[in-house]
Amino acid sequence: MQRKLAFEHTPGLALPLRFLLVAPWFGALAGLLLVWQGAEAMSTRWAPATLAATHLITLGYLGMAMAGSLLQMVPVVAGVELHWARRLAPAIWGALGGGTLLLAFGFLCGLPWCLRAAGVLLAGAFVLLVAVLARALAQRSAPAALPVVAGMRQAVLALGCAVAIGVTLVGVLVGAVRLQPTVWTNVHAAWALVGWVGVLVVSVVFQVVPMFQSTQLFPRPLAFALPPLCLGGLALWSAGYLLGQPWQWLGAGLVGVCLALFAVYTLLLLQRRKRAADVSTWYWWLSLGSLLACVLVFLCPLGGDQALVIGVLFIGGFAMSAVNGMLYKIVPFLLWYHGQHAGCNVPGVRQLMPDSEPRVQLAWHAASVLLLLGAAFAPGWLAQLAGAVLAVACMRLGFDLALAAFSLRKLAGAQHPES
């Protein structure tokens, strides 16, 4: 895999930034919702508040962050043009944000019209996003980038499956479709979390960890094999689960082995690098450690609500930690790069985002993961405390990214007042 990127295909700064800057505030809303609802939100995964908070994070926080990252990375990594993106990005952003808020409100208040509107908006947002990404990913990419691009293609395919099931489940909630909601919700969650989030993070790591962490490159066979094996295991589990067959555990085991192998190998690469660990490395340690813990809990339940524990470890520990660390790297780099090309005398990336900022956010975020784990076993005041800490962590990330963007805008205005 190459470290050289096709920066000549970089989209305009506003394209990814509108997604990346707004993402943390959905996480803050989820935290405030936990503060408001308290123990009820952590008593069961089926509670309205739990469903609302989960989708604020998965669709709002992770969805926005991953959409913005893909719209930035696909043309640069694959070396292809991203057609339609500039025209469609505002519609995708608005529909994704509005649909997420309506869905959370619909879960909380039990309003069918809210759920219908959310289903329409979210389906439209993801159809447009998949169309933009699929057209770009279908083009011939640089040979050295093929493992990353192949993984992205498979993640986008999983996203399409998760969205189709999710829209169908909205139909179940409003009485338009008859299915077993519990069974299909589990399948939807698996394709959204493992297929979309998991496979995409794995594929992106093949590029960003060697680039930002100065590690050795991932072996090409491993990079090619892990995403399709993970999706194959997920498909096998889904079929067996829906048919009630015991061989579903073969698929689940394959997914667990793939994710554990990815986590262990990435940790070894980080351990063997010559450069000393910094705060961005700590994010990866937390993320990959949480992923390993998630696999272990799946194989050896610890008691309590296993689904809640796995959800906290996968969403909060693995996915959010990885995205937090990447945002602290990607956003300052984009600001520096576009500032340089706009003719501004821009300070370095470390000046735009000093290490002290992510270090503080990491402490708040790690504390929120630990508290959420505690609340999964003993709901009560811990749920409210965990929500408050999660809200502070996400707001801190949001303010850090926004202040970095504002400082560049202020600098550009001072150096080029006529523009």
Number of C-alpha atoms within 10 A of each C-alpha: 18 16 15 12 17 16 13 11 18 23 20 12 15 13 21 26 22 16 27 25 21 19 27 28 21 28 31 27 23 27 28 21 23 27 22 16 16 22 20 18 28 26 21 18 19 13 14 20 27 24 17 25 26 21 22 27 25 22 24 28 28 24 25 26 26 22 23 22 22 19 24 22 23 24 24 20 26 23 22 21 18 21 14 14 20 16 10 15 23 16 16 23 23 15 21 26 25 17 26 27 20 23 28 25 18 20 21 17 12 15 15 17 12 19 24 20 17 26 23 14 23 26 20 17 24 22 17 19 22 19 16 19 23 16 14 23 23 12 12 12 18 16 11 15 19 19 25 25 24 19 24 25 22 20 27 23 17 25 23 20 17 22 19 15 19 22 19 20 23 21 18 15 19 16 11 11 13 12 14 10 15 11 12 18 16 15 23 24 16 20 28 24 21 22 30 25 25 23 27 24 20 21 24 20 21 24 22 17 21 20 15 15 19 14 19 15 16 19 11 14 9 15 22 18 14 22 29 18 17 25 25 17 24 26 21 19 25 23 16 18 20 13 11 10 11 10 14 20 16 15 23 22 18 19 26 23 18 19 25 20 15 21 20 15 15 23 16 12 17 22 15 12 14 11 11 10 12 11 17 23 19 16 26 25 20 19 27 26 18 24 26 22 19 25 20 15 17 17 12 10 15 12 10 14 17 17 16 21 24 23 21 25 26 25 24 24 28 28 22 27 26 23 21 25 21 21 21 21 18 20 24 21 17 19 23 24 17 17 19 13 10 12 11 17 14 20 15 14 19 12 12 21 20 14 14 9 15 22 16 14 20 22 13 18 28 20 16 26 25 16 20 29 24 16 27 28 18 16 19 17 13 22 29 26 19 26 31 20 25 29 27 20 25 26 20 22 28 20 14 20 23 16 14 19 20 13 14 21 14 13 17 18 13 12 13 12 9 6 7
